[in-house]
Amino acid sequence: MPCALAHGASAKRGPGPELADIVRVHGDNVRRVKVLATVQRRALRAIETCRTAALGGHRETCDRCGATRAVYHSCRNRHCPKCQTLAKERWIENRRAELLPVPYFHVVFTLPHALNRLAQHEPRVIYHLLFQAAAETLQTFARDPQHLGGDLGITAILHTWGQNLSQHIHLHCLVTGGALAPEGARWIPSHKHFLFPVRALSKVFRAKYLDALQQAFDQRRLPTEPNAPDLLPALRRRPWVVYAKQPFAGSEQVLQYLGRYTHRIALSNDRIIDFRDGVVRFRWRDSADGHQSKVMTLPAEEFLRRFLLHVLPSGFMRIRHFGLLANRHRKQKLQRCRALLSQPPPPEPAQETVHAMVKRLTGLDLSVCPFCQKGTMRITATLTPRDPSPVPILDTS
């Protein structure tokens, strides 16, 4: 009698619990007690149904031994920890063709925690101003003849979390170590180990962000709070954090960086250690204590509340490009940069199927029967969406 294997229903990478398990048990309580935005409710629903019968899929049968398995669809929600790997790999392959043969710097712009409350009320405005102020700050320095005197290429990636799921809003920027001179006359290289002075960056960033924030208040795009008159003066008095790392040593290191940061979500399944009796334990690194690995214990509903802080507004672009990489003129500017840097045109990105990409990344061939290891799995039926089965299902992905 053929064996039945349901593939993709729980997507466990080990024996431990995952985010979806916590949502299934405590999600309804969070929905009842908390006032959630529509996008947060959608994220919870997507996470708990991802790769389950609720989303439908298809049945595969081995053409040799007759074993069957159900393959359920992914939710493709950008906050789901099971749906980021393939999206990340495809995005990175497209970025590979845009890399120039120059150093790249990693610059991080961080918002003071005093802005967290505003971010909870109007995340779209607060996050957009962060992109705007950071990009304008970098371009202001780049266009100054005392520094470079041209246009940079910038890829900016928004993160809103700290390792313990607290709000820690910051922008990771991948910046070209050099600039294109006006009219594309020449390429202006930066110093090998230095881009711009960090303290000066911090002051300009603070000024640009707070000026834009004041304008947002004046235009009533932000709610007026009782402490609003004191907020901006207090923020102007304190130093803001801008951090610049040493440049990357080659394009492959740049791509590894992109892989770590672009499609990362607030918490991955492999950091969850335990979930029982309404309590979640997960690993985190304490940056205030030498980046030591620690274990945090939270009630499940508080854990989900913190996770939901990092669900982005609907349609909000968390990865943006500026300067040379801005969408409206990226192709022409990059062509000019390659010509000045004697770099040959990049090859077209390879078009891979999901099975081919999984095999390249993991060595696992999904088309091979997991039972007899000799036959090929063929699609034999379509599975329409239905209520998820309560029976535990083994996942081989």
C-alpha positions as CSV (number, residue, x, y, z in Angstrom):
1,M,0.0,0.0,0.0
2,P,1.6,3.3,-0.9
3,C,2.8,5.5,1.9
4,A,1.5,9.1,2.3
5,L,3.8,12.0,3.1
6,A,2.6,15.5,3.5
7,H,5.3,17.9,2.3
8,G,5.5,21.5,3.4
9,A,2.8,21.5,6.0
10,S,4.9,22.5,9.0
11,A,8.3,23.2,7.4
12,K,10.2,22.3,10.6
13,R,13.9,22.4,10.2
14,G,14.3,20.3,13.4
15,P,12.3,18.9,16.3
16,G,11.7,22.4,17.9
17,P,8.6,24.6,17.7
18,E,8.2,27.4,15.1
19,L,6.4,30.7,14.9
20,A,3.4,29.1,13.2
21,D,2.8,26.8,16.2
22,I,2.7,29.8,18.5
23,V,0.3,31.7,16.3
24,R,-2.1,28.7,16.0
25,V,-2.3,28.4,19.8
26,H,-2.3,32.1,20.9
27,G,-3.2,34.0,17.7
28,D,-6.9,34.2,18.5
29,N,-6.3,35.6,22.0
30,V,-4.0,38.3,20.5
31,R,-6.6,39.2,17.9
32,R,-9.3,39.6,20.6
33,V,-7.2,41.5,23.1
34,K,-5.1,43.8,20.9
35,V,-6.3,46.3,18.3
36,L,-4.5,45.0,15.2
37,A,-4.0,46.7,11.9
38,T,-5.4,44.7,8.9
39,V,-1.9,44.0,7.7
40,Q,-1.0,42.5,11.1
41,R,-4.1,40.2,11.0
42,R,-3.2,39.1,7.5
43,A,0.4,38.3,8.6
44,L,-0.9,36.1,11.4
45,R,-3.3,34.3,9.1
46,A,-0.6,33.8,6.5
47,I,2.0,32.4,9.0
48,E,-0.4,29.9,10.6
49,T,-1.7,28.6,7.3
50,C,1.6,28.6,5.3
51,R,2.3,25.2,3.7
52,T,-0.9,23.6,5.2
53,A,-4.0,22.2,3.6
54,A,-5.7,25.6,4.1
55,L,-3.8,27.0,1.1
56,G,-4.2,24.0,-1.1
57,G,-1.5,22.4,-3.3
58,H,-1.0,19.2,-5.2
59,R,-0.4,15.5,-4.6
60,E,2.8,13.9,-5.9
61,T,3.2,10.1,-6.6
62,C,6.4,8.2,-7.1
63,D,6.5,6.6,-10.5
64,R,8.4,3.6,-9.1
65,C,7.2,2.7,-5.6
66,G,3.8,4.4,-5.6
67,A,4.5,6.5,-2.5
68,T,2.5,9.8,-2.3
69,R,3.0,13.1,-0.6
70,A,1.0,16.3,-0.4
71,V,2.8,19.5,-1.3
72,Y,1.1,22.6,0.1
73,H,1.4,26.1,-1.1
74,S,3.5,28.8,0.6
75,C,1.8,31.9,1.9
76,R,4.6,34.2,0.4
77,N,4.0,36.7,3.1
78,R,7.2,38.7,3.6
79,H,6.9,38.3,7.4
80,C,6.7,34.5,7.3
81,P,10.0,32.8,8.3
82,K,9.3,29.9,5.9
83,C,8.9,32.0,2.7
84,Q,12.1,34.2,2.6
85,T,14.9,31.9,1.3
86,L,13.9,31.5,-2.3
87,A,12.8,35.2,-2.6
88,K,16.1,36.3,-1.1
89,E,18.2,34.1,-3.5
90,R,16.3,35.4,-6.6
91,W,16.7,39.0,-5.4
92,I,20.5,38.5,-4.8
93,E,21.0,37.0,-8.2
94,N,19.5,40.1,-9.8
95,R,21.7,42.4,-7.7
96,R,24.8,40.4,-8.7
97,A,24.6,42.0,-12.2
98,E,24.6,45.5,-10.6
99,L,27.8,45.2,-8.6
100,L,30.7,47.4,-9.7
101,P,34.4,46.5,-9.2
102,V,34.8,48.9,-6.4
103,P,34.9,48.7,-2.5
104,Y,31.5,48.8,-0.8
105,F,30.8,50.3,2.6
106,H,28.2,49.3,5.2
107,V,26.7,52.3,6.9
108,V,23.9,52.0,9.5
109,F,21.5,54.9,10.5
110,T,19.6,54.4,13.7
111,L,16.6,56.3,15.0
112,P,16.4,57.2,18.7
113,H,14.0,55.0,20.7
114,A,12.1,58.2,21.7
115,L,10.5,57.9,18.2
116,N,9.2,54.4,18.7
117,R,5.8,55.5,19.9
118,L,5.3,57.6,16.8
119,A,6.4,54.7,14.7
120,Q,3.7,52.5,16.2
121,H,1.1,55.1,15.3
122,E,2.4,56.2,11.9
123,P,5.0,53.7,10.8
124,R,4.7,54.6,7.1
125,V,5.7,58.2,7.8
126,I,8.5,57.5,10.3
127,Y,10.1,54.8,8.1
128,H,9.8,56.9,4.9
129,L,11.5,59.8,6.6
130,L,14.4,57.5,7.7
131,F,15.0,56.4,4.1
132,Q,14.8,60.0,2.9
133,A,17.1,61.5,5.5
134,A,19.7,58.8,5.3
135,A,19.9,58.9,1.5
136,E,20.0,62.7,1.4
137,T,22.8,62.7,4.1
138,L,25.0,60.3,2.1
139,Q,24.4,62.2,-1.2
140,T,25.1,65.5,0.5
141,F,28.6,64.3,1.5
142,A,29.2,62.5,-1.8
143,R,28.4,65.6,-3.9
144,D,30.7,67.8,-1.8
145,P,34.0,68.3,-3.8
146,Q,35.8,68.1,-0.4
147,H,34.8,64.5,-0.2
148,L,34.0,63.0,-3.6
149,G,32.1,65.4,-5.8
150,G,29.7,63.0,-7.5
151,D,26.8,60.5,-7.1
152,L,26.9,57.4,-5.0
153,G,25.1,54.1,-5.4
154,I,23.0,53.2,-2.3
155,T,20.9,50.2,-1.4
156,A,19.1,50.8,1.8
157,I,17.4,48.0,3.9
158,L,15.0,48.8,6.7
159,H,15.1,46.8,10.0
160,T,12.8,47.7,12.9
161,W,13.8,45.2,15.5
162,G,16.5,44.3,18.1
163,Q,17.5,40.8,18.8
164,N,15.0,40.6,21.7
165,L,12.2,41.7,19.4
166,S,12.1,45.2,20.9
167,Q,11.7,48.2,18.6
168,H,15.1,49.2,17.2
169,I,14.5,51.1,14.0
170,H,17.6,51.3,11.8
171,L,18.6,51.4,8.1
172,H,21.4,49.2,6.7
173,C,23.0,51.0,3.7
174,L,25.3,49.3,1.2
175,V,27.2,52.2,-0.4
176,T,29.7,52.3,-3.3
177,G,33.2,53.3,-2.4
178,G,33.3,56.0,-5.0
179,A,31.0,58.3,-7.1
180,L,30.2,59.1,-10.7
181,A,31.2,62.7,-11.5
182,P,28.7,65.1,-12.9
183,E,27.8,64.4,-16.6
184,G,29.5,61.0,-16.2
185,A,32.9,62.5,-16.9
186,R,34.9,60.1,-14.6
187,W,34.7,57.7,-11.7
188,I,35.9,59.2,-8.4
189,P,37.2,56.5,-6.0
190,S,36.9,56.9,-2.3
191,H,39.6,56.2,0.2
192,K,40.2,52.4,0.5
193,H,39.3,52.3,4.2
194,F,37.2,55.4,4.8
195,L,34.1,56.9,3.3
196,F,32.9,59.9,5.3
197,P,33.4,61.1,8.9
198,V,30.9,59.4,11.0
199,R,30.3,62.2,13.5
200,A,29.6,64.6,10.7
201,L,27.3,62.1,9.1
202,S,25.4,61.8,12.4
203,K,24.9,65.6,12.8
204,V,23.7,66.1,9.3
205,F,21.4,63.0,9.5
206,R,19.8,64.3,12.7
207,A,19.2,67.7,11.2
208,K,17.7,66.4,8.0
209,Y,15.4,63.9,9.8
210,L,14.2,66.4,12.4
211,D,13.5,69.0,9.8
212,A,11.4,66.5,7.9
213,L,9.7,65.4,11.1
214,Q,8.8,69.0,11.9
215,Q,7.3,69.4,8.4
216,A,5.3,66.2,8.9
217,F,3.9,67.6,12.1
218,D,3.1,70.9,10.4
219,Q,1.3,69.1,7.6
220,R,-0.7,67.0,10.1
221,R,0.8,63.7,8.8
222,L,1.6,62.8,12.3
223,P,-0.6,62.8,15.4
224,T,0.0,65.6,17.9
225,E,0.9,64.1,21.3
226,P,1.0,65.9,24.7
227,N,4.8,65.8,24.7
228,A,5.2,66.8,21.0
229,P,6.4,70.4,21.8
230,D,9.3,68.9,23.9
231,L,10.1,66.0,21.6
232,L,12.0,67.7,18.8
233,P,14.1,70.0,21.0
234,A,15.1,66.9,23.1
235,L,16.0,65.0,20.0
236,R,18.1,67.9,18.7
237,R,20.2,67.9,21.9
238,R,21.2,64.2,21.9
239,P,23.7,62.5,19.6
240,W,22.3,60.2,17.0
241,V,23.9,56.9,16.1
242,V,25.5,56.4,12.7
243,Y,27.9,53.5,12.3
244,A,30.2,52.7,9.4
245,K,32.0,49.4,9.0
246,Q,35.2,48.6,7.1
247,P,34.6,48.1,3.3
248,F,33.9,44.6,2.0
249,A,36.7,42.6,0.4
250,G,35.1,41.8,-2.9
251,S,31.8,41.2,-4.6
252,E,31.1,37.8,-3.0
253,Q,31.4,39.3,0.4
254,V,28.9,42.0,-0.7
255,L,26.5,39.3,-1.8
256,Q,26.8,37.5,1.5
257,Y,26.0,40.8,3.2
258,L,22.9,41.2,1.1
259,G,21.9,37.6,1.9
260,R,22.1,38.3,5.6
261,Y,20.1,41.5,5.6
262,T,17.7,41.9,2.7
263,H,15.0,39.4,3.5
264,R,15.6,38.9,7.2
265,I,12.5,39.1,9.4
266,A,12.3,39.9,13.1
267,L,12.7,36.3,14.2
268,S,13.5,33.1,12.4
269,N,12.2,29.7,13.4
270,D,15.7,28.3,14.3
271,R,16.0,30.9,17.1
272,I,12.9,29.5,18.9
273,I,14.1,27.0,21.6
274,D,11.0,26.0,23.4
275,F,7.2,26.7,23.5
276,R,5.2,25.2,26.3
277,D,2.6,26.2,29.0
278,G,2.1,29.6,27.2
279,V,5.7,30.6,27.4
280,V,8.2,31.0,24.6
281,R,12.0,30.8,24.9
282,F,14.3,32.0,22.1
283,R,17.9,32.8,21.5
284,W,19.2,36.4,21.2
285,R,22.5,38.2,21.1
286,D,23.0,41.0,23.7
287,S,25.0,43.8,22.0
288,A,25.3,45.6,25.3
289,D,27.1,42.6,26.7
290,G,29.7,41.8,24.1
291,H,27.2,40.2,21.7
292,Q,26.9,37.2,24.0
293,S,24.3,34.6,23.1
294,K,21.4,34.5,25.7
295,V,18.0,33.0,26.1
296,M,14.9,35.2,26.6
297,T,11.7,33.9,28.1
298,L,8.4,35.7,27.2
299,P,4.7,34.9,27.6
300,A,3.4,33.8,24.2
301,E,1.1,36.7,23.8
302,E,3.8,39.2,24.6
303,F,6.1,37.4,22.2
304,L,3.5,37.8,19.4
305,R,2.8,41.4,20.4
306,R,6.5,42.2,19.9
307,F,6.7,40.3,16.7
308,L,3.7,42.2,15.3
309,L,5.5,45.5,16.0
310,H,7.7,44.7,13.0
311,V,4.9,43.9,10.5
312,L,5.4,46.6,7.8
313,P,2.5,48.8,6.4
314,S,0.9,47.3,3.4
315,G,2.9,47.9,0.2
316,F,5.7,49.6,2.0
317,M,9.1,49.0,0.2
318,R,11.7,48.0,2.8
319,I,14.5,47.8,0.3
320,R,15.1,51.0,-1.7
321,H,17.8,52.2,-4.1
322,F,19.2,55.7,-4.5
323,G,21.8,57.7,-6.5
324,L,23.3,55.6,-9.3
325,L,20.9,52.7,-8.4
326,A,17.7,54.7,-8.5
327,N,15.2,53.0,-10.7
328,R,14.7,55.8,-13.2
329,H,18.2,55.8,-14.5
330,R,19.9,52.7,-13.0
331,K,20.6,51.0,-16.4
332,Q,22.2,54.1,-18.0
333,K,24.3,55.1,-15.0
334,L,25.6,51.6,-14.4
335,Q,26.6,51.2,-18.1
336,R,28.6,54.5,-17.8
337,C,30.3,53.3,-14.6
338,R,31.3,50.0,-16.1
339,A,32.7,51.8,-19.1
340,L,34.8,54.1,-16.9
341,L,35.9,51.1,-14.7
342,S,36.7,48.8,-17.7
343,Q,34.2,46.3,-16.4
344,P,32.6,44.0,-19.1
345,P,28.8,43.8,-19.3
346,P,27.3,41.4,-16.7
347,P,25.7,38.1,-17.9
348,E,22.0,37.9,-17.8
349,P,20.7,36.4,-14.5
350,A,19.9,32.7,-14.8
351,Q,16.3,31.7,-14.8
352,E,16.0,28.8,-12.3
353,T,13.0,26.7,-11.3
354,V,12.2,26.3,-7.6
355,H,13.4,22.7,-7.7
356,A,16.7,23.7,-9.3
357,M,17.3,26.5,-6.8
358,V,16.5,24.2,-3.8
359,K,19.0,21.6,-5.2
360,R,21.7,24.3,-5.7
361,L,21.2,25.7,-2.2
362,T,20.7,22.6,-0.2
363,G,21.7,19.6,-2.3
364,L,18.2,18.2,-2.0
365,D,16.5,17.1,-5.2
366,L,12.8,17.4,-4.5
367,S,11.9,15.4,-7.6
368,V,13.5,12.2,-6.2
369,C,11.2,10.0,-4.2
370,P,12.1,10.3,-0.4
371,F,11.1,6.7,0.2
372,C,12.7,4.5,-2.4
373,Q,15.3,7.2,-3.5
374,K,15.1,5.9,-7.0
375,G,11.7,7.0,-8.5
376,T,10.6,10.4,-9.6
377,M,7.7,12.3,-7.9
378,R,5.0,13.2,-10.4
379,I,2.0,15.5,-9.9
380,T,-1.1,13.4,-9.8
381,A,-3.8,15.6,-8.3
382,T,-4.7,19.1,-7.3
383,L,-5.5,19.7,-3.7
384,T,-8.1,22.5,-3.1
385,P,-7.8,24.7,0.0
386,R,-9.5,23.3,3.1
387,D,-9.2,23.5,6.9
388,P,-5.7,22.3,8.0
389,S,-5.5,18.8,9.3
390,P,-4.9,18.4,13.0
391,V,-2.7,15.4,12.4
392,P,1.1,16.2,12.6
393,I,2.6,16.1,9.2
394,L,6.2,15.3,8.3
395,D,8.0,17.9,6.1
396,T,11.1,17.0,4.1
397,S,11.9,20.5,2.8
